[in-house]
Amino acid sequence: MKKKETKDAIAGLSFDEALVRLETLVEEMERGDLTLEESMRKHAEGSALSKYCLQQLQLAEAAVNKVIRESNGSLSETELILPEAD
């Protein structure tokens, strides 16, 4: 798959779909039975998936942060703090 085709295909994935594909690529590469060309192609796709997942996480973080108006009219950003899981 060409770089542009890979990028377009990844852009159509949800975060969860991209993460599952990335995990699959890692498992395939860890088996060690790929040719050099296959390994390089899967590495390139994995790098693109990793970048996409990071971008999606950053977008989610930005959406969670809340902008509030202070009493003096200025805006400040507050982060959503989740309780610790039991």
Summary of the structure (lengths in Angstrom):
residues: 86
radius of gyration: 18.9
end to end distance: 43.9
largest distance: 63.7
contacts: 179
relative contact order: 0.12
helix: 64%
strand: 9%
